[in-house]
Amino acid sequence: MPQDRLEASRAAEDAARRSYGKLVAFLAARTRDVAGAEDALSEAFAAALAQWPARGVPDNPEAWLLTVARHKMVDAARLRRHDEAAAGYFGWLAELAEPETAETSLPDRRLELLFACAHPGIEPATRAPLMLQTVLGFDAATMASAFLVAPATMGQRLVRAKAKIRQAGIGLQVPERAHLPERLDAVLEAIYAAYAEGWADAEGADPRRRNLAGEAIWLGRLVAALLPEQPEALGLLALMLHAHARRAARRDAQGEYVPLALQDSARWDGTMIDEAEALLRRASRLGAPGRYQLEAAVQSAHCARRRTGGAQWTAIVQLYEALHALTGSPVAALNRAVALAETQGPDAGLRALDALAGDARLADYQPYWAARAELLARSGAHEPALAAYQRAIGLERDPAVRRFLQRRAAALGG
């Protein structure tokens, strides 16, 4: 690829990774047309790849993309609205054509768009995926996996949701403060899903996921600042900070996966953990425990190893019991079984896992098979353990984790 074209391609990729959600949010905030904003931005990126190699990369790629995308939206609006009332049409165009630039006016409107996508007029099951695609650029296939539906189903839901936003004229701005709490659950769900997606890229090697965890924490901070009396907003931020504090310890010097129990706690970020603990205490004082607070408390119990040398396994079992009772999540039940093995031995953990064996949601869930393999191996059932390890290895996408599982299987003679 010629150097100019390579430079232009890299600049466009950097702009997309850095500002895609911001640009869509900015465009859609004026027009209330998320799908139209995405289409216009896509055309702007195509124009950039065609023009930048010859003309050079502009000083502010985001501002260039925003200007071109806005012009594309105006053109599309002229074609689409030729039969609408002239007054409304020209007013709409005037709003769109206001001469703001990304240099001076590109705010972090992702938060506005997050709350807009949680509008009660949008189907509840679609709200979080719509946020993830619109604000953070997730594709339908990724979200389908995360939300356990078929990619085609997810794609159809998103198309319907965007059409409804435009046709119903759903406002894309932060609602009145009194209405924020009723939309909070979907916003928190989307932020946590974004964090989980970024967390899965432990080495930061995937351009699509790079910085995603940091972006999610930033959005979590915005929500917590906007709603400081909402314990679950504080709980989610505490949860993400607790997990993020261990990020550097998840790989050794050779880039190999290190499970939580074997991590060097000296490599955990103590400042981040202290902030998480303070947030969790604030949330607890508000007297309304919820999913994110419980998950953050589990992380806190693990982080106790930093001070005492050991995790608080009894507390972890109780917290996962409460989490499962609250959410019915099979993942919470799975984690409870693992914790139970730490307090009562591997046979107790295996009995708890056996109770989950018929849950179809866990049939292709790698952590279930990895946990089963580990407990079978600890109980001396090597052949069944090898079979479980092979199942886990086949399901794992992270090469480092796959190598770890292969080493564990090899230690059993597999």
Number of C-alpha atoms within 10 A of each C-alpha: 7 7 9 15 18 13 17 23 20 14 19 21 17 15 17 22 18 18 19 22 23 24 29 28 30 24 24 24 21 19 21 23 25 26 19 22 25 23 16 25 25 17 17 21 22 13 14 23 21 14 14 19 17 11 11 13 21 14 8 11 21 24 19 19 27 24 20 19 26 22 16 20 25 19 13 14 17 14 10 10 13 10 9 10 9 11 8 11 15 14 11 15 17 12 11 20 15 10 10 13 13 18 11 8 11 17 13 16 21 22 22 18 29 29 25 25 33 24 22 12 14 18 16 13 12 18 27 26 29 29 28 24 18 28 25 27 18 19 15 22 16 15 23 17 12 13 16 10 12 13 17 11 12 23 18 11 18 21 12 13 21 20 15 16 21 17 11 11 12 17 20 24 20 15 14 7 9 7 12 18 13 12 18 18 15 22 27 24 18 23 28 23 20 25 23 17 21 21 21 14 18 20 17 15 9 12 12 18 20 19 18 23 25 17 17 24 23 14 21 26 18 16 23 20 13 14 17 15 13 18 25 26 28 28 31 31 30 33 27 26 27 28 21 20 20 22 16 15 22 19 18 12 7 6 11 16 23 16 12 13 11 10 17 16 19 10 14 21 18 16 11 18 23 16 15 27 22 14 23 25 17 17 24 19 10 12 9 11 15 18 16 24 27 25 22 26 25 23 22 23 19 19 25 14 15 17 9 9 10 13 20 19 19 14 15 26 23 16 21 25 18 18 23 19 12 14 12 12 13 16 19 21 22 24 22 25 29 26 23 24 21 18 15 11 15 23 16 18 24 22 14 19 22 13 12 19 13 10 9 10 13 16 13 14 15 19 16 23 23 22 22 26 28 22 24 22 22 15 14 12 14 19 15 14 26 23 16 23 29 19 19 24 22 12 16 18 11 14 12 17 18 20 15 16 21 17 14 19 22 12 11 14 10 15
